[in-house]
Amino acid sequence: MTTKRKIQPMTDAEDAAITRAAQSDPDSPPLTDAQLKKMRPARDVLTQALGKERTDALLKRRGRPALPESERKVTLNMRADRDVVDAFKATGDGWQTRMNDALREYAESHHLLSA
């Protein structure tokens, strides 16, 4: 039996009740069509207000830049003997990288990788 909750689609009555509640909130009235048409992307507005350099710094993506697809690691789900995994884990942090290096060394020595 699965413990994953199933998401039930919202009924029309629930949708109408939520819409009424949102429209009755005086602190957050719904936007009009005219207001929606006037909206512009944040980058455009911020560039005018702050300049390109400050906008780029503000909207800079966090984290490491994405690698090209050919250089990305592949998530692998495999089974291995416990003693082998334990031996690599015992070498400390970076054991998965060392396991990858061992597999690479084997593949290269057996001419499984193209140069």
C-alpha positions in Angstrom: 0.0 0.0 0.0 1.4 3.4 -1.0 1.7 6.2 1.5 1.9 8.8 -1.2 -1.0 11.2 -1.0 -3.1 11.6 -4.1 -3.9 15.1 -5.1 -7.6 15.5 -5.8 -8.6 18.1 -8.5 -10.4 21.1 -7.1 -14.1 21.1 -7.6 -15.9 24.1 -9.2 -17.5 24.9 -5.9 -14.1 25.0 -4.1 -12.7 27.1 -6.9 -15.6 29.6 -6.6 -15.2 29.8 -2.8 -11.4 30.5 -3.2 -12.1 33.1 -5.8 -14.7 34.9 -3.7 -12.4 34.9 -0.7 -9.5 36.4 -2.8 -11.8 39.1 -4.3 -13.1 40.1 -0.9 -9.5 40.7 0.5 -9.1 44.5 0.7 -5.3 44.2 1.0 -5.0 42.3 -2.3 -7.6 43.2 -4.9 -7.5 41.3 -8.2 -5.6 42.9 -11.0 -7.6 44.4 -13.8 -7.1 43.6 -17.5 -5.5 47.0 -18.0 -3.1 46.5 -15.1 -2.1 43.1 -16.5 -1.4 44.6 -19.9 0.9 47.2 -18.4 3.0 44.5 -16.7 6.6 44.1 -18.0 9.3 41.6 -17.1 11.3 42.5 -13.9 14.5 42.7 -15.9 13.1 45.5 -18.1 11.8 47.5 -15.2 14.9 47.0 -13.0 17.3 47.9 -15.9 15.5 51.2 -16.3 15.6 51.9 -12.5 19.0 50.5 -11.5 21.0 50.1 -14.7 22.2 47.0 -16.4 25.1 46.1 -14.2 23.1 46.3 -10.9 20.2 44.4 -12.5 22.5 41.6 -13.7 24.0 41.3 -10.2 20.5 41.3 -8.6 19.0 38.7 -11.0 22.1 36.5 -11.2 21.3 32.8 -11.0 22.5 31.2 -7.9 24.7 28.1 -7.7 27.1 26.6 -10.1 26.6 27.3 -13.8 25.1 24.4 -15.6 27.5 22.2 -17.4 27.0 21.2 -21.1 24.9 18.1 -21.3 27.9 16.0 -22.5 29.8 16.9 -19.3 27.0 16.3 -16.8 27.1 13.4 -14.4 24.5 10.7 -14.7 22.5 9.5 -11.6 23.2 5.8 -11.2 21.2 3.3 -9.2 23.1 0.1 -9.0 23.7 -2.8 -6.7 27.2 -3.6 -5.4 28.8 -5.9 -2.8 28.6 -4.4 0.6 32.3 -4.9 1.3 33.2 -3.0 -1.8 31.0 0.0 -1.0 32.1 -0.1 2.7 35.8 0.0 1.6 35.2 3.1 -0.5 33.1 4.8 2.2 35.9 4.1 4.7 38.2 6.3 2.6 36.1 9.3 3.7 34.4 12.2 1.9 34.7 11.9 -1.9 34.3 8.1 -1.9 31.8 8.3 -4.8 34.3 10.3 -6.9 37.0 7.7 -6.1 34.6 4.9 -7.1 33.9 6.8 -10.4 37.7 7.1 -10.9 38.2 3.3 -10.3 35.4 2.6 -12.9 37.0 5.0 -15.3 40.4 3.4 -14.9 39.0 0.0 -15.5 37.0 1.2 -18.6 40.1 2.9 -20.0 42.4 -0.1 -19.4 39.9 -2.4 -21.2 39.5 0.1 -24.1 35.8 0.6 -23.3 35.9 4.3 -23.7 36.4 6.1 -27.0 39.2 8.7 -26.9 
